[in-house]
Amino acid sequence: MAKVYKKTSGNESIALYLGKRDFVDHVESVDVVDGVIKVDPAELDGRKVWVYLACAFRYGSDDLDVIGLSFRKDIWVKRVQIYPVVGTKPANTPMQEALLKKCGDQGHPFTFTIDTNLPCSVGLQPAPEDAGKSCGVDYEVKAYIAKEADDPDEKISKKDTCRLIIRKIQFAPGKVGAGPKADISKNFMMSDKPVHLEASIEKELYFHGDPIPVNVKINNETTKVVKKIKITVEQTTEVLLYQSDKYSKTVFTEEFAEEIKGESTLEKTFTVIPLLSNNKEKRGLAVDGRLKDEDTNLASTTIIRPGMDKGMQGIMVSYKIKVNLLVSSGGLLGGLTASDVGVEVPLVLMSPKPADVPVE
């Protein structure tokens, strides 16, 4: 195996092994989470070893937890007893066979199946001065030593636990539909004819980092002058769990100095590229789930399938492209107004599906 992810408990009695930390949502199913726990029974003192997989929404850092209040809410949890072994175990996966070679005779395999209606990993970007884990939805695999699986009266010491954060990710579908289009006609005071604006994109979905061509058509039938075209990409984040919170943040904006005089037209394509690298200082921006300080990108669009419970998603992310014309009001005291004529088209941003890599 190229890489093994390992976490050992403080007392070194248990160790958690995973062969990967990204698990793909294929719409119909999600990659199984298959790993191995290495157990040294010498220090268990009659206790058992458990492992759980939890999908949780974190809305505060660990260092903010006070007087027993947790800033984390579990959306979904599954747990199994690892040691002593109970019941029959399914056949080992190729990944588990490779991991068992790493940890020897004390290894015990475990497998979890993630429900398809659960959210993908997403985080809210902290400010540069913020410390600790950021808010967001994450998945955690945790092994621990305890007398019972989930006894609220039993205090579990940190030295008896080991954990790894993993990600549930979703890639863009193979088939992409036609792009959306929006248009508007607006009349102005002292003018009996309108300004027509149409904006469209060629397809409904683009990959993170790809140039997005925005087609703009303007028919200015008035005597006013369109001085500029402003194009903005907005990310809208809806936080569904701890409160009803919905807000938008601009992830791209640019003004193009195109002048369309009265009774004239323009048809032109403008290119926009919304990137996280240009928005590093924006606190609260939604990003795809991050593992430690690994690079990530703007959060992918949340895809809601028929029958899914919106309330289970924790955080929902969407994008739109806004095209506004800055129109001269005319006269000696005339000015510019950015919102005189404007349209919006929805945008889906996702990551491309990589080539499948076989397990060695």
C-alpha positions in Angstrom: 0.0 0.0 0.0 1.2 3.5 -0.8 0.1 5.0 2.5 -1.5 3.9 5.7 -3.2 6.3 8.1 -2.6 5.3 11.7 -3.6 6.7 15.1 -2.6 5.1 18.4 -4.3 5.7 21.8 -2.4 7.5 24.6 -1.9 4.2 26.5 -0.9 2.4 23.3 -3.4 -0.4 23.9 -5.3 0.2 20.7 -4.4 1.6 17.2 -6.6 2.6 14.3 -5.6 1.8 10.7 -7.2 3.1 7.5 -6.0 2.8 4.0 -7.7 6.0 2.8 -9.5 9.0 4.2 -11.7 10.0 1.2 -14.9 7.9 0.6 -16.9 8.6 -2.5 -20.7 9.1 -2.7 -21.7 7.4 -6.0 -25.4 8.5 -5.6 -26.7 4.9 -5.4 -24.1 3.9 -2.7 -21.1 5.2 -0.8 -17.7 3.6 -0.5 -17.6 1.3 2.5 -15.3 2.4 5.4 -13.1 -0.5 5.9 -10.3 -0.5 8.5 -8.5 -2.4 11.2 -8.1 -1.9 14.9 -4.9 -3.3 16.6 -5.7 -4.4 20.2 -3.3 -5.2 23.0 -5.5 -6.9 25.6 -2.9 -6.5 28.4 -4.2 -3.1 29.6 -7.9 -3.6 29.0 -8.7 -4.7 32.6 -11.8 -6.5 31.6 -13.1 -3.7 29.4 -14.1 -4.0 25.7 -12.9 -2.2 22.6 -15.5 -0.4 20.4 -15.3 1.5 17.2 -17.8 4.0 15.8 -18.3 6.1 12.7 -20.1 9.4 13.3 -21.4 12.1 11.0 -21.5 15.2 13.1 -22.2 18.9 12.7 -19.7 21.1 14.6 -20.7 24.6 15.3 -17.9 25.6 17.7 -14.3 24.7 18.5 -13.3 22.2 21.1 -11.8 25.0 23.2 -15.2 26.6 23.5 -16.8 23.6 25.3 -17.7 24.8 28.8 -19.7 23.4 31.8 -20.4 20.2 29.9 -22.0 21.8 26.9 -20.8 20.4 23.6 -20.6 22.4 20.4 -21.1 19.3 18.3 -24.3 17.5 17.3 -24.2 13.9 16.0 -26.4 13.5 12.8 -25.8 9.8 12.5 -23.7 7.2 14.4 -22.9 3.5 14.0 -20.8 1.5 16.4 -19.6 -2.1 16.7 -17.7 -4.1 19.3 -14.2 -5.0 18.1 -12.8 -6.9 21.1 -13.7 -9.5 22.4 -15.0 -10.6 19.0 -18.7 -11.2 18.9 -20.8 -12.9 16.2 -19.6 -13.7 12.7 -17.6 -11.3 10.7 -17.9 -10.7 6.9 -15.1 -11.6 4.6 -12.2 -9.1 4.7 -11.9 -6.6 1.9 -8.6 -6.3 -0.1 -7.9 -3.1 1.9 -8.4 -4.9 5.2 -6.1 -7.7 4.1 -3.4 -5.2 3.3 -3.9 -3.4 6.6 -3.8 -6.7 8.6 -0.3 -7.4 7.2 0.8 -4.1 8.8 -0.5 -4.7 12.3 -0.1 -8.5 12.6 -2.1 -11.0 14.7 -3.6 -8.4 17.0 -5.5 -6.8 14.1 -9.4 -6.9 14.1 -11.2 -5.6 10.9 -14.3 -3.5 10.9 -16.6 -2.3 8.1 -19.2 0.6 8.1 -21.7 1.4 5.4 -22.6 5.1 5.1 -26.2 5.9 4.3 -26.7 7.6 1.0 -28.9 10.4 2.4 -26.1 11.8 4.6 -24.3 15.1 3.7 -20.9 15.4 2.2 -18.0 16.8 4.3 -18.1 20.6 4.3 -16.6 23.3 6.5 -16.9 27.0 7.1 -13.6 28.8 6.6 -12.3 30.3 9.8 -10.8 33.8 10.0 -6.9 33.8 10.0 -6.8 34.4 13.7 -9.3 31.7 14.6 -7.9 28.6 16.4 -9.3 25.0 16.7 -11.6 23.1 14.4 -13.8 25.1 12.1 -17.6 24.8 12.0 -19.0 22.3 9.5 -20.0 18.7 8.8 -17.4 16.0 9.3 -17.0 12.3 9.7 -15.0 10.7 12.5 -13.8 7.1 13.0 -13.1 6.6 16.7 -11.9 3.5 18.6 -12.2 3.5 22.4 -11.9 1.3 25.4 -15.0 1.1 27.7 -17.2 -1.2 29.7 -20.3 -0.4 27.6 -20.8 0.9 24.1 -22.6 4.1 25.0 -23.1 4.6 28.8 -23.6 8.3 29.6 -22.4 7.6 33.2 -19.1 6.1 32.1 -16.2 8.5 31.7 -13.9 7.6 28.9 -10.4 8.9 29.2 -8.7 10.5 26.2 -5.8 8.1 26.6 -8.2 5.2 25.9 -9.3 6.6 22.5 -7.9 7.1 19.0 -9.6 8.8 16.1 -9.2 9.8 12.5 -11.3 12.4 10.5 -12.4 11.1 7.1 -14.3 12.7 4.3 -17.4 11.8 2.4 -17.1 13.4 -1.1 -19.1 13.5 -4.2 -17.9 14.0 -7.8 -19.6 15.5 -10.7 -22.0 13.2 -12.6 -21.0 11.9 -16.0 -23.9 13.5 -17.8 -24.3 17.3 -17.7 -27.4 19.1 -18.8 -27.8 22.2 -20.9 -26.9 25.5 -19.2 -29.5 27.9 -17.8 -30.5 31.2 -19.3 -32.2 34.3 -17.8 -33.4 37.5 -19.5 -35.1 40.7 -18.5 -36.5 43.8 -20.2 -36.6 47.0 -18.2 -38.1 50.4 -19.0 -36.7 53.6 -17.6 -38.4 56.9 -16.6 -38.6 59.3 -19.5 -38.1 56.5 -22.0 -40.7 54.5 -23.8 -38.4 51.7 -24.9 -36.5 49.2 -22.7 -33.0 47.7 -22.2 -33.0 44.0 -22.9 -30.5 41.8 -21.1 -29.9 38.1 -21.5 -27.3 36.0 -19.8 -26.5 32.3 -20.2 -23.9 29.6 -19.6 -23.2 26.7 -21.9 -23.8 23.9 -19.4 -25.3 23.6 -15.9 -22.1 22.2 -14.2 -18.5 23.4 -14.1 -15.5 21.9 -12.3 -13.7 23.9 -9.6 -11.0 26.0 -11.2 -12.3 25.8 -14.7 -13.0 29.0 -16.7 -16.8 29.7 -16.9 -17.8 31.5 -20.1 -20.8 33.7 -19.5 -22.7 34.7 -22.6 -24.2 38.2 -22.5 -26.6 39.8 -25.0 -27.7 43.4 -24.6 -30.2 45.3 -26.8 -30.3 48.9 -25.7 -33.3 50.5 -27.3 -33.2 53.6 -25.1 -31.2 56.8 -25.4 -29.3 56.0 -22.2 -25.7 54.5 -22.2 -24.7 51.3 -20.6 -21.3 52.1 -19.2 -20.2 48.9 -17.6 -21.1 45.2 -17.2 -20.6 43.8 -13.7 -20.4 40.0 -13.2 -20.5 38.4 -9.8 -20.5 34.8 -8.6 -22.2 34.3 -5.2 -22.1 31.4 -2.9 -25.2 30.9 -0.7 -24.8 28.8 2.4 -27.8 27.5 4.4 -27.0 26.2 7.9 -29.9 23.9 8.8 -29.2 22.4 12.2 -28.5 24.8 15.1 -30.5 27.7 13.7 -32.1 28.9 10.5 -29.2 30.8 9.0 -28.8 31.6 5.3 -26.3 34.0 3.9 -24.4 34.8 0.7 -20.8 35.7 0.0 -19.2 36.9 -3.2 -16.5 34.6 -4.5 -15.9 36.4 -7.7 -16.6 39.9 -9.0 -15.3 41.9 -12.0 -16.4 45.0 -13.9 -16.0 45.0 -17.7 -15.7 48.5 -19.4 -18.1 47.8 -22.2 -20.0 50.8 -23.5 -23.3 50.2 -25.2 -24.7 53.5 -26.6 -28.4 54.2 -27.1 -30.1 52.2 -29.8 -27.3 49.7 -30.2 -26.5 46.1 -29.2 -23.7 43.9 -27.8 -23.2 40.2 -27.8 -20.1 39.0 -26.0 -18.7 36.2 -23.8 -17.0 37.0 -20.5 -14.9 34.5 -18.6 -15.1 34.1 -14.8 -13.2 31.8 -12.5 -14.3 31.6 -8.8 -11.4 30.3 -6.7 -10.8 29.7 -3.0 -7.3 31.1 -3.4 -8.8 34.5 -4.1 -11.1 34.3 -1.0 -8.7 33.1 1.7 -9.6 35.9 4.1 -13.4 35.5 4.0 -14.6 34.0 7.3 -17.6 31.7 7.0 -17.1 30.8 3.4 -18.1 27.2 2.7 -15.3 24.9 1.6 -15.1 21.2 0.8 -14.1 19.2 3.9 -10.5 19.7 4.9 -8.1 17.2 6.5 -5.7 19.1 8.6 -4.0 21.7 6.4 -4.5 19.9 3.1 -5.5 22.0 0.1 -9.2 22.2 -0.7 -11.5 24.3 -2.8 -14.8 26.1 -2.6 -17.5 23.9 -1.3 -19.2 21.8 -4.0 -22.9 22.4 -4.7 -25.1 20.3 -2.5 -27.0 17.8 -4.7 -30.4 16.9 -3.2 -31.8 13.7 -4.6 -35.5 12.8 -4.5 -36.6 11.6 -1.1 -33.7 13.1 0.8 -34.3 14.9 4.0 -33.0 18.4 3.7 -32.7 18.7 7.5 -30.1 15.9 7.5 -27.7 17.9 5.3 -26.4 20.2 8.0 -25.1 22.7 5.5 -26.4 23.3 2.0 -24.4 25.2 -0.6 -25.5 26.7 -3.9 -24.1 29.2 -6.4 -25.4 31.8 -8.8 -24.0 34.1 -11.4 -25.3 37.7 -11.4 -25.0 40.0 -14.4 -25.7 43.7 -13.8 -25.6 46.6 -16.2 -24.3 50.0 -14.9 -26.5 52.4 -16.8 -26.0 56.1 -17.1 -29.0 58.1 -15.9 -28.2 60.9 -18.4 -28.1 64.6 -17.9 -25.4 66.9 -16.5 -25.9 65.4 -13.0 -26.3 61.8 -14.3 -24.7 59.0 -12.3 -24.3 55.2 -12.5 -26.4 52.6 -10.8 -25.2 49.0 -10.6 -28.6 47.4 -10.2 -30.5 49.1 -12.9 -30.7 46.0 -15.0 -29.7 42.6 -13.7 -30.3 38.8 -14.1 -29.2 35.7 -12.2 -28.4 32.2 -13.5 -27.8 29.2 -11.2 -24.4 27.5 -11.3 -23.3 24.0 -10.1 -19.7 23.7 -9.0 -18.2 20.3 -8.4 -15.0 18.2 -8.6 -14.4 15.9 -11.6 -14.4 12.2 -11.0 -10.7 11.0 -10.9 -9.6 7.8 -12.7 -10.2 4.8 -10.5 -7.1 3.6 -8.7 -7.1 -0.1 -7.8 -6.2 -1.2 -4.3 -2.8 -2.7 -4.1 
